[in-house]
């Protein structure tokens, strides 16, 4: 690694504020790397872009999946390779590539220098464009995320992220709103009343929910999960199966593989992209085959 210039974009707030505590340890593990800390939302994108423009060959996202998404948006198209240090609470992408959630293993992956080009998703919504690695979509899950974001300062001051998530799920279940969704899947139009639609490049989100258990990062396609209208009770009974990926066998779940999807809904729904709300439907999603190189284990 001596000849490789590495920049680590560290999110001090990752892992419920524990990210900053890892800095000294990272400096010992990777003494030739430059560590730069973020100071707020989207700062990781700016820092990653600057690092790549300044010649960094590897730019590492030290944080959660949100930090990873921001770093991706900073380096895509620059030729820099993407590294992952899982400091967040979910770390779904690190799990997906086989790096796991142990930092010692993740450091070993970086030192191993094994790279693989993977697909990237691009979403266009309301004049904005953003790249993502994991999962995007709209429906029940995006409503929960929007509710948490709305009350984040007040709620997170009193409870953990997991507790806040469960409270938001309970609040959404009281109403359990469905939406009339229109999906254009590689030109084929489908209309359904549905609970949610997830557009997956990787297999999981939300800290282990395997919404697309068969997703392949290198197949040039999204795995789209559409959960059609069902009762609140039916949803609650089926929900635990998502952690093992068994929900795909439920009669009210339909899976598709496409390279491009346009999603609209009535009423409008917040659109969730790698854990962040980007805007409201309609939105267009397109796969970009093997658009970025990621450091991963040899068998990843």
C-alpha beads as a LAMMPS data file, in Angstrom:
LAMMPS data file: protein, C-alpha beads

300 atoms
299 bonds

1 atom types
1 bond types

-500.0 500.0 xlo xhi
-500.0 500.0 ylo yhi
-500.0 500.0 zlo zhi

Masses

1 110.0

Atoms # bond

1 1 1 0.000 0.000 0.000
2 1 1 3.070 2.307 0.271
3 1 1 2.687 3.588 -3.292
4 1 1 -1.056 4.182 -2.980
5 1 1 -2.422 7.499 -1.801
6 1 1 -5.389 6.918 0.492
7 1 1 -7.872 9.457 1.808
8 1 1 -10.252 8.465 4.600
9 1 1 -13.425 10.544 4.862
10 1 1 -14.457 10.115 8.495
11 1 1 -17.938 10.913 9.744
12 1 1 -17.511 11.761 13.466
13 1 1 -21.257 11.402 14.031
14 1 1 -21.456 7.858 12.646
15 1 1 -22.587 5.066 14.931
16 1 1 -24.581 7.437 17.144
17 1 1 -21.651 9.762 17.634
18 1 1 -18.884 7.200 18.081
19 1 1 -17.141 7.777 14.757
20 1 1 -14.724 10.357 16.127
21 1 1 -13.417 7.898 18.720
22 1 1 -11.899 5.707 16.009
23 1 1 -9.614 8.358 14.526
24 1 1 -6.492 7.603 16.595
25 1 1 -6.884 3.871 15.973
26 1 1 -7.244 4.411 12.225
27 1 1 -4.129 6.575 12.188
28 1 1 -2.168 3.690 13.710
29 1 1 -3.629 1.098 11.353
30 1 1 -3.146 3.179 8.197
31 1 1 -0.301 5.601 8.971
32 1 1 0.133 6.627 5.318
33 1 1 -3.517 7.612 4.897
34 1 1 -4.874 11.125 5.152
35 1 1 -7.927 11.366 7.424
36 1 1 -10.406 14.180 6.836
37 1 1 -13.489 14.628 9.011
38 1 1 -16.916 15.768 7.884
39 1 1 -18.751 18.601 9.577
40 1 1 -22.311 18.155 8.338
41 1 1 -24.685 16.797 5.719
42 1 1 -23.210 16.320 2.216
43 1 1 -19.770 17.446 3.397
44 1 1 -18.449 13.931 2.700
45 1 1 -19.256 14.380 -0.997
46 1 1 -17.262 17.585 -1.164
47 1 1 -14.309 16.122 0.739
48 1 1 -14.265 12.949 -1.356
49 1 1 -14.357 14.925 -4.595
50 1 1 -11.473 17.124 -3.450
51 1 1 -9.439 14.093 -2.390
52 1 1 -9.907 12.402 -5.764
53 1 1 -9.053 15.598 -7.629
54 1 1 -5.907 15.927 -5.503
55 1 1 -4.725 12.497 -6.609
56 1 1 -6.063 10.054 -4.026
57 1 1 -6.293 6.636 -5.660
58 1 1 -8.466 5.203 -2.905
59 1 1 -11.108 7.205 -1.059
60 1 1 -12.497 5.442 1.999
61 1 1 -15.901 6.091 3.537
62 1 1 -15.529 5.741 7.314
63 1 1 -19.099 5.863 8.575
64 1 1 -22.435 4.281 7.803
65 1 1 -24.269 3.687 4.546
66 1 1 -25.227 7.366 4.370
67 1 1 -21.565 8.399 4.477
68 1 1 -20.775 5.738 1.877
69 1 1 -23.408 7.163 -0.454
70 1 1 -22.021 10.670 -0.067
71 1 1 -18.451 9.543 -0.775
72 1 1 -19.658 7.619 -3.830
73 1 1 -21.227 10.794 -5.197
74 1 1 -17.924 12.606 -4.728
75 1 1 -15.686 10.131 -6.547
76 1 1 -17.809 8.614 -9.295
77 1 1 -16.291 9.364 -12.670
78 1 1 -12.926 10.348 -11.197
79 1 1 -11.239 6.943 -11.424
80 1 1 -10.685 6.768 -7.665
81 1 1 -11.482 3.468 -5.967
82 1 1 -13.967 3.243 -3.108
83 1 1 -13.123 1.758 0.280
84 1 1 -15.439 1.000 3.200
85 1 1 -14.852 1.246 6.949
86 1 1 -18.131 0.288 8.680
87 1 1 -18.662 2.721 11.545
88 1 1 -22.432 3.117 11.200
89 1 1 -25.364 1.361 12.805
90 1 1 -26.517 -0.592 9.726
91 1 1 -23.479 -1.069 7.465
92 1 1 -25.524 -2.984 4.905
93 1 1 -23.147 -2.484 1.985
94 1 1 -20.155 -3.734 3.984
95 1 1 -22.143 -6.873 4.773
96 1 1 -23.173 -7.249 1.136
97 1 1 -19.596 -7.294 -0.194
98 1 1 -18.441 -9.711 2.499
99 1 1 -16.383 -7.191 4.463
100 1 1 -18.628 -7.579 7.500
101 1 1 -18.853 -5.088 10.350
102 1 1 -15.558 -5.738 12.189
103 1 1 -13.114 -2.900 11.614
104 1 1 -10.094 -5.197 11.814
105 1 1 -11.437 -7.175 8.865
106 1 1 -12.283 -3.995 6.961
107 1 1 -8.714 -2.721 7.449
108 1 1 -7.451 -6.024 6.062
109 1 1 -9.654 -5.573 3.002
110 1 1 -8.158 -2.126 2.367
111 1 1 -4.626 -3.443 2.710
112 1 1 -5.401 -6.362 0.412
113 1 1 -6.089 -4.008 -2.505
114 1 1 -8.520 -6.450 -4.164
115 1 1 -10.936 -4.435 -6.333
116 1 1 -14.117 -5.221 -8.180
117 1 1 -16.158 -2.976 -10.443
118 1 1 -19.790 -2.848 -9.266
119 1 1 -23.025 -1.379 -10.551
120 1 1 -24.273 1.990 -9.334
121 1 1 -27.833 3.277 -9.308
122 1 1 -28.715 6.791 -10.410
123 1 1 -31.937 8.472 -9.361
124 1 1 -33.379 11.608 -10.930
125 1 1 -36.055 13.443 -9.005
126 1 1 -37.290 17.023 -9.058
127 1 1 -34.305 18.306 -11.009
128 1 1 -31.821 16.486 -8.758
129 1 1 -29.600 13.560 -9.670
130 1 1 -27.896 11.278 -7.182
131 1 1 -25.944 8.016 -7.280
132 1 1 -26.511 5.158 -4.840
133 1 1 -25.141 1.705 -4.036
134 1 1 -27.738 0.065 -1.825
135 1 1 -31.490 0.554 -2.000
136 1 1 -33.912 3.300 -2.969
137 1 1 -37.687 3.370 -3.089
138 1 1 -40.935 4.750 -1.799
139 1 1 -43.812 3.689 0.412
140 1 1 -44.071 2.539 4.006
141 1 1 -40.316 2.539 4.582
142 1 1 -39.806 6.006 3.132
143 1 1 -42.717 7.355 5.194
144 1 1 -41.064 5.980 8.338
145 1 1 -37.762 7.624 7.387
146 1 1 -39.479 10.926 6.640
147 1 1 -41.232 10.830 10.026
148 1 1 -37.919 10.220 11.820
149 1 1 -36.241 13.065 9.926
150 1 1 -39.103 15.421 10.746
151 1 1 -38.790 14.794 14.467
152 1 1 -35.068 13.931 14.584
153 1 1 -33.726 16.724 16.833
154 1 1 -36.409 16.300 19.478
155 1 1 -36.798 12.514 19.311
156 1 1 -33.136 11.484 19.156
157 1 1 -32.382 13.628 22.182
158 1 1 -34.501 11.209 24.229
159 1 1 -33.992 7.787 22.639
160 1 1 -31.670 5.638 20.551
161 1 1 -31.908 5.385 16.788
162 1 1 -33.494 1.926 17.029
163 1 1 -36.118 3.115 19.508
164 1 1 -36.891 6.135 17.331
165 1 1 -37.308 3.840 14.333
166 1 1 -39.749 1.580 16.200
167 1 1 -41.776 4.587 17.372
168 1 1 -41.994 5.860 13.784
169 1 1 -43.044 2.406 12.524
170 1 1 -45.805 2.311 15.132
171 1 1 -47.016 5.761 14.132
172 1 1 -47.174 4.817 10.443
173 1 1 -48.941 1.546 11.214
174 1 1 -51.770 3.437 12.918
175 1 1 -52.657 4.918 9.539
176 1 1 -51.066 2.261 7.295
177 1 1 -51.603 4.315 4.135
178 1 1 -51.465 2.591 0.766
179 1 1 -50.646 4.297 -2.516
180 1 1 -51.645 3.776 -6.112
181 1 1 -48.291 3.165 -7.755
182 1 1 -47.429 3.357 -11.429
183 1 1 -44.233 1.579 -12.384
184 1 1 -42.623 1.759 -15.802
185 1 1 -40.212 -1.183 -15.844
186 1 1 -37.943 -1.118 -18.911
187 1 1 -40.937 0.256 -20.809
188 1 1 -43.585 -2.067 -19.333
189 1 1 -46.232 -0.182 -17.310
190 1 1 -47.712 -1.730 -14.166
191 1 1 -50.260 -0.150 -11.843
192 1 1 -50.902 -1.484 -8.339
193 1 1 -52.157 -0.360 -4.970
194 1 1 -49.114 -1.110 -2.862
195 1 1 -47.430 -0.804 0.511
196 1 1 -43.969 -0.050 -0.864
197 1 1 -41.658 -0.367 -3.824
198 1 1 -37.935 -0.922 -3.208
199 1 1 -35.367 -0.519 -5.985
200 1 1 -32.333 -2.527 -4.953
201 1 1 -28.817 -2.601 -6.306
202 1 1 -27.519 -4.455 -3.232
203 1 1 -29.342 -6.978 -1.095
204 1 1 -30.310 -5.208 2.103
205 1 1 -31.021 -1.960 3.887
206 1 1 -32.180 -0.807 7.296
207 1 1 -29.542 -2.821 9.152
208 1 1 -30.148 -6.257 7.670
209 1 1 -33.549 -6.227 5.954
210 1 1 -32.858 -8.439 2.912
211 1 1 -35.380 -6.790 0.652
212 1 1 -33.658 -8.213 -2.446
213 1 1 -31.844 -11.374 -1.306
214 1 1 -30.853 -12.374 -4.845
215 1 1 -29.517 -8.973 -5.917
216 1 1 -26.157 -9.057 -7.714
217 1 1 -23.940 -5.962 -7.666
218 1 1 -22.515 -6.819 -11.075
219 1 1 -25.487 -8.000 -13.176
220 1 1 -26.431 -4.630 -14.680
221 1 1 -29.951 -4.735 -13.228
222 1 1 -31.985 -3.585 -10.261
223 1 1 -33.977 -6.082 -8.228
224 1 1 -37.335 -4.372 -7.662
225 1 1 -39.506 -5.495 -4.755
226 1 1 -43.172 -4.511 -4.939
227 1 1 -45.299 -5.280 -1.881
228 1 1 -48.884 -5.114 -3.056
229 1 1 -51.949 -4.144 -1.046
230 1 1 -52.511 -6.276 2.029
231 1 1 -54.019 -5.780 5.455
232 1 1 -52.165 -4.243 8.365
233 1 1 -52.235 -7.603 10.118
234 1 1 -50.952 -9.368 7.029
235 1 1 -48.108 -6.900 6.751
236 1 1 -47.150 -7.334 10.415
237 1 1 -47.148 -11.114 10.073
238 1 1 -45.037 -11.016 6.923
239 1 1 -42.605 -8.304 7.998
240 1 1 -40.179 -10.435 10.085
241 1 1 -39.522 -12.665 7.062
242 1 1 -37.699 -9.793 5.324
243 1 1 -34.679 -10.271 7.599
244 1 1 -34.138 -13.714 6.062
245 1 1 -35.259 -12.684 2.580
246 1 1 -38.219 -15.083 2.719
247 1 1 -40.770 -12.351 2.030
248 1 1 -40.176 -12.798 -1.715
249 1 1 -42.309 -15.969 -1.563
250 1 1 -45.327 -14.122 -0.137
251 1 1 -48.280 -14.057 -2.589
252 1 1 -48.550 -10.258 -2.294
253 1 1 -44.876 -9.677 -3.164
254 1 1 -43.640 -9.441 -6.739
255 1 1 -40.005 -9.171 -7.809
256 1 1 -38.711 -7.726 -11.083
257 1 1 -35.277 -7.330 -12.680
258 1 1 -34.866 -4.192 -14.766
259 1 1 -32.227 -1.665 -15.789
260 1 1 -34.533 1.349 -15.630
261 1 1 -37.663 2.179 -13.667
262 1 1 -39.888 5.209 -13.390
263 1 1 -41.984 5.315 -10.232
264 1 1 -44.973 7.565 -9.627
265 1 1 -47.704 7.403 -7.015
266 1 1 -50.948 8.865 -5.795
267 1 1 -50.632 10.342 -3.252
268 1 1 -47.071 11.545 -3.661
269 1 1 -44.558 9.645 -1.557
270 1 1 -41.163 10.584 -0.124
271 1 1 -38.334 8.845 -1.983
272 1 1 -35.707 7.117 0.157
273 1 1 -32.169 6.822 -1.286
274 1 1 -29.539 4.993 0.784
275 1 1 -31.288 6.006 3.998
276 1 1 -31.942 9.654 3.104
277 1 1 -35.082 11.368 1.800
278 1 1 -34.280 13.006 -1.528
279 1 1 -37.671 14.325 -2.615
280 1 1 -41.100 13.028 -3.692
281 1 1 -42.397 10.847 -6.500
282 1 1 -42.189 10.763 -9.464
283 1 1 -38.615 9.543 -9.744
284 1 1 -36.574 7.717 -12.370
285 1 1 -33.929 5.126 -11.517
286 1 1 -31.289 3.775 -13.885
287 1 1 -28.507 1.250 -13.389
288 1 1 -24.974 2.186 -14.414
289 1 1 -23.128 -1.099 -14.996
290 1 1 -19.764 -1.479 -13.221
291 1 1 -19.468 2.272 -12.694
292 1 1 -17.145 2.265 -9.674
293 1 1 -14.373 0.024 -8.334
294 1 1 -14.774 -1.090 -4.727
295 1 1 -12.154 -2.649 -2.471
296 1 1 -13.565 -5.913 -1.180
297 1 1 -12.485 -9.351 0.023
298 1 1 -11.190 -11.710 -2.707
299 1 1 -14.388 -13.741 -2.446
300 1 1 -16.640 -10.666 -2.262

Bonds

1 1 1 2
2 1 2 3
3 1 3 4
4 1 4 5
5 1 5 6
6 1 6 7
7 1 7 8
8 1 8 9
9 1 9 10
10 1 10 11
11 1 11 12
12 1 12 13
13 1 13 14
14 1 14 15
15 1 15 16
16 1 16 17
17 1 17 18
18 1 18 19
19 1 19 20
20 1 20 21
21 1 21 22
22 1 22 23
23 1 23 24
24 1 24 25
25 1 25 26
26 1 26 27
27 1 27 28
28 1 28 29
29 1 29 30
30 1 30 31
31 1 31 32
32 1 32 33
33 1 33 34
34 1 34 35
35 1 35 36
36 1 36 37
37 1 37 38
38 1 38 39
39 1 39 40
40 1 40 41
41 1 41 42
42 1 42 43
43 1 43 44
44 1 44 45
45 1 45 46
46 1 46 47
47 1 47 48
48 1 48 49
49 1 49 50
50 1 50 51
51 1 51 52
52 1 52 53
53 1 53 54
54 1 54 55
55 1 55 56
56 1 56 57
57 1 57 58
58 1 58 59
59 1 59 60
60 1 60 61
61 1 61 62
62 1 62 63
63 1 63 64
64 1 64 65
65 1 65 66
66 1 66 67
67 1 67 68
68 1 68 69
69 1 69 70
70 1 70 71
71 1 71 72
72 1 72 73
73 1 73 74
74 1 74 75
75 1 75 76
76 1 76 77
77 1 77 78
78 1 78 79
79 1 79 80
80 1 80 81
81 1 81 82
82 1 82 83
83 1 83 84
84 1 84 85
85 1 85 86
86 1 86 87
87 1 87 88
88 1 88 89
89 1 89 90
90 1 90 91
91 1 91 92
92 1 92 93
93 1 93 94
94 1 94 95
95 1 95 96
96 1 96 97
97 1 97 98
98 1 98 99
99 1 99 100
100 1 100 101
101 1 101 102
102 1 102 103
103 1 103 104
104 1 104 105
105 1 105 106
106 1 106 107
107 1 107 108
108 1 108 109
109 1 109 110
110 1 110 111
111 1 111 112
112 1 112 113
113 1 113 114
114 1 114 115
115 1 115 116
116 1 116 117
117 1 117 118
118 1 118 119
119 1 119 120
120 1 120 121
121 1 121 122
122 1 122 123
123 1 123 124
124 1 124 125
125 1 125 126
126 1 126 127
127 1 127 128
128 1 128 129
129 1 129 130
130 1 130 131
131 1 131 132
132 1 132 133
133 1 133 134
134 1 134 135
135 1 135 136
136 1 136 137
137 1 137 138
138 1 138 139
139 1 139 140
140 1 140 141
141 1 141 142
142 1 142 143
143 1 143 144
144 1 144 145
145 1 145 146
146 1 146 147
147 1 147 148
148 1 148 149
149 1 149 150
150 1 150 151
151 1 151 152
152 1 152 153
153 1 153 154
154 1 154 155
155 1 155 156
156 1 156 157
157 1 157 158
158 1 158 159
159 1 159 160
160 1 160 161
161 1 161 162
162 1 162 163
163 1 163 164
164 1 164 165
165 1 165 166
166 1 166 167
167 1 167 168
168 1 168 169
169 1 169 170
170 1 170 171
171 1 171 172
172 1 172 173
173 1 173 174
174 1 174 175
175 1 175 176
176 1 176 177
177 1 177 178
178 1 178 179
179 1 179 180
180 1 180 181
181 1 181 182
182 1 182 183
183 1 183 184
184 1 184 185
185 1 185 186
186 1 186 187
187 1 187 188
188 1 188 189
189 1 189 190
190 1 190 191
191 1 191 192
192 1 192 193
193 1 193 194
194 1 194 195
195 1 195 196
196 1 196 197
197 1 197 198
198 1 198 199
199 1 199 200
200 1 200 201
201 1 201 202
202 1 202 203
203 1 203 204
204 1 204 205
205 1 205 206
206 1 206 207
207 1 207 208
208 1 208 209
209 1 209 210
210 1 210 211
211 1 211 212
212 1 212 213
213 1 213 214
214 1 214 215
215 1 215 216
216 1 216 217
217 1 217 218
218 1 218 219
219 1 219 220
220 1 220 221
221 1 221 222
222 1 222 223
223 1 223 224
224 1 224 225
225 1 225 226
226 1 226 227
227 1 227 228
228 1 228 229
229 1 229 230
230 1 230 231
231 1 231 232
232 1 232 233
233 1 233 234
234 1 234 235
235 1 235 236
236 1 236 237
237 1 237 238
238 1 238 239
239 1 239 240
240 1 240 241
241 1 241 242
242 1 242 243
243 1 243 244
244 1 244 245
245 1 245 246
246 1 246 247
247 1 247 248
248 1 248 249
249 1 249 250
250 1 250 251
251 1 251 252
252 1 252 253
253 1 253 254
254 1 254 255
255 1 255 256
256 1 256 257
257 1 257 258
258 1 258 259
259 1 259 260
260 1 260 261
261 1 261 262
262 1 262 263
263 1 263 264
264 1 264 265
265 1 265 266
266 1 266 267
267 1 267 268
268 1 268 269
269 1 269 270
270 1 270 271
271 1 271 272
272 1 272 273
273 1 273 274
274 1 274 275
275 1 275 276
276 1 276 277
277 1 277 278
278 1 278 279
279 1 279 280
280 1 280 281
281 1 281 282
282 1 282 283
283 1 283 284
284 1 284 285
285 1 285 286
286 1 286 287
287 1 287 288
288 1 288 289
289 1 289 290
290 1 290 291
291 1 291 292
292 1 292 293
293 1 293 294
294 1 294 295
295 1 295 296
296 1 296 297
297 1 297 298
298 1 298 299
299 1 299 300
